[in-house]
């Protein structure tokens, strides 16, 4: 017979090996903060949002010859809306939006990651919203995770700025839509200079081998104050900065071609005189022009 102590010990051993309920592990919420998008990424989200609402969107528009640059100018019917894309909502950003005397003006900033739903009465962002409403500035927020656009403060229509909006509308060009994305930090944008040279390039493409007199005769509009200054500046630009243009300086007067479409006989002539003047070939001209910073 077994003793009572041994029976108790065996019972304890058996109970020790009986499996109990398995622990349940709940996945932890991610504590990593989303990366704040760049101004160009913010602008891309805003442009998609505007396009879905049938706005005609222009990027990086300089207002006036030496004026300020708007990240986004949106046009729909009689309305003109300027939107500045920034990475933070500050008084400096609100002041930058306040300088635009247009029908609608807004700023677009990243949407903050709020904890909870209760807003503090001294929330600085709520104060910024009140300042924006006071000065008739709209506020758009772009979600850092879902990349959706939320209109926190609708931009009111300022009817007193109708005349200024019409003046800005006249400066818009199709090149503003495609030349550079909104929010670009490199300074690349569609300018009156680029508009003039785009028309010059179209003339040379349609009439290879044309002279400067031919170009000036066909050039309808330019941003220079006089035709004389336009002639001088365009000649310098084609020779010194625009690498898409090949200047045949062996001819008199000079002949202009697209660098990608030089006639074989012209290229052969340039190669013959390459020994004494290497800059007269297409490759030599392109390499020289790349070393010079062109005007904007």
N, C-alpha and C positions, 0 to 999 in steps of 0.2 A: 504493500500500500504506500501511496505517496503522501508525503506530509502536506498539511495545509499551506505551508510557506511555498513549497515547490509549485503547487497548483496556482497560487496567486502570481508567482513569477512567470509561469507559462502564459497565463492570461494577459499579463502586462506586455509580454513579448509579442503576442498575437495582435493585440490592439495597436501596438506601435507600428506594425507593418500594414495596417488597414489604410488605404489611401483616402485622404480627405478631399474636399472640394478644391479644384485648381484655382489659383489666384487669377483675377481678371485684370488685364493691363489695358488702360485707356491711352490712346495716342495723345501725346502732348501737342498742344497748339504751337505752331511755329512762332518763335520769338524774334526771328530775324526781321529787321525792318526792310521794306522794299527800297530799292535804289531809286533815288530821285532822278527822274528823266532829265535829259538836257533840254535846252530851249528849242533845239531843232526837233527833238522827239515830241515835245509838247505841241509845237506848231503843227507837226504832221497829224496828230490826233485831232486838233482843232480844225484843220483843213478838211479832213474826212467828215467831220461832224457838219461843217458848213456846206460842203458839197452835197451831202445827203439831203440838206434842206434847200437845195437849188440856188445857193449863193454862187456868184461868179467870183473866184478868189484870185487875188494878185499877191505876190510875195516880194518882200524887201523893196518897198517903194520909197524912193526919195521924194519928199514933198518940196518942190522948188529946186532951183539949180544947186544951191548949197544948203538946203534945209535938212530937217530931221528925217530919219528913216523909220517907216512903219513896218513892223514885222508882217502883218497881214492887213490887206484892204479887201473887204468883201462888198460886192455890189449885187443888189437884187431889186429890180424895178427902180423906184425913185430913192431907195435907201442906200446909204454908204456907211459902212461900219469898219472902224479901225480897231484892231486887237493887238495888244502887246503881249508877248509870251515871255514870262520870267519864272525863275526857279523859286522865288519867295515873294510873299506879300508884305511889302514894306511901304513906308510913307514915300520913299523915293520913287517906287514903282507907281504909286497912285499919282504922284506929281507928274511923272512922265506921261501917264495917260491923260491927265487933265490939260495938257498943252494942245491936244488935238481938238480943234473947233470944227467938229463934224456932227452929222445927225446922230450917230451912235458910236460909243467908244467903250472898250472893255479891256480888262487884263485877264490873262489865262495863267494860272499857277497850279502846281501839283496839289492834289487833294490830301489833306493831312490824315494820318492814321489816328483817328480818335479812339479813346478808351472809354467804353460806356456810352450812354446816350444823354446823360445829364450834362448840360453846359454850365460852366461856371459864370457867375455874373461879371467877373473881371477878366473874362477870356479876351486876350489881345486880338484874336482873329475876329471875334464878334465886333470889337471896336473898329477894326479895319472895314468890316462890312458897313457899319454905320457911316464911316467917313466916305466910303464909296457912294452910298446912297445920297449923302448930303451934296456931293459934287457931281452927281449924275454920271457915275462911272459904273459900268457893269463888271461883275466878277464871274469868271468861268473857272471851274476846278476840274482837273483831269485826274482820274483815279490812277494811282501808281500801280495797282494790280490789274484791274479790269480795263484800264485805258479808255474808260467812258468819260464823256464830258458832261458836267453838271453845271447848270446855270444858277449859281447861288444868289446872285444879285442881278436881276434882269436890267439890261441897258435901256434907259428911257430914250425916247426920240427927242432931241433938242432942236426944235424947229427954227430957232434963231440962227442956227449954223447952216441953213440951206445953201446960201450963196457960197460959203467956203467949201462945202461939199461938192458943189458943181465945179468949182475951180480944180479941185483935186481929181475929180472924175476925168477932166480933160487931159490930165497928165498920164493916165493909165495907158499901158501899151500891152499887146499880147505877149511881148517878151518877158514881162513881169511874171507871167504864169509858169514859165518853164526854165528861165535862165538859172535861177538858184532857188533852193528850197527856203521856206520861211524859217527864220531863226538862225540863219547861217552866220557863223562867227568869223569867217575868213574875209569878209568885206566884198565878196562877189555878189553883184547885184546888177540889174538892168538899169542903165543910166542913159542920159541923152547922147553921150559919146558912143555908147554901144549901139544905140538905135541908129545913129548916123552911119556908123561903119557897117551895120547890117544892110542898110540900103546900098551902100557902096559895094559891098560884096555881091549883092544880087545883081547890080549893074555889070560888074566884071564877069560874073558867071554867065550872064546872058550875052555878053559881047567880049569874048576873050581877045586880048591884044588891044583893047581900047586905050586911049590916051587920057591924061588928066582933064583935058578940055572936054572930051566925050563924057567923062564921069560927071563933071560939073554941069554939063548941059542937060543930062538926064536926072540929076539929083533934084528931087522935088522939094524936100525939106531938110534942113540941117539946124543944129543948135548953136552954130557960131553967129556972132553979131553981124558979120558982113560976108559977102561972097569971097572977098579977097582973103580974109582970115581963114575961111573954110578951105579955100584952095591950098593955102600954105600948110595948114595943120593936117589936112588929109594926106597931102604928099609926104609929110614927115612921118605920119602914122604908118602909112603903107610901106615906107622904106625902113623904118626903125623898129616898129613894135608888132605889127600884125603878121605873124608867121604863116598865116593861111594865104598870104599874097606873095607872088613872085614878081619882082620888078625887073624887066629886061632893060638894063641901063646901056646895053650896047646899041640900042636903037635910039634915034633922036627924032621926035621926043620919046621919052620912056614909054614902054608898053607894059600893061598890067595883065597878069594871068592869075588864076587860082593855082596854088602850089601843087595841088593834086591833079591838075589837068594842063600841064605845060606841053605845047606842041613839040614833037621830036626835033624839028629843025631849030627851034629856039633853044632847046636844051643842049643840042649839039654845039651851037654857037657859044653858049655859056661855058661848055666844057673846054672849048678850044682856047678861051681866054682865061681859064681857071688858073693857069700857071702864074700869071701876073696879078690877077684879081680874084682870089678864091671866094670873096663874098658875093660874086655875081652869079654863082650857081644856086640852085634851089636849096641844097643842103647847107651851103655856106651861109646863105641869108637866114635860114631858119635857126641855125646855131647862134648867129650873131644876135638875132632878135630876142631869143630866149634869155639872153643875159641882161636885157634892159627891161625895167619895170614900165609897162604901158600906162597911160592915163586911164582913169576910171570913168 
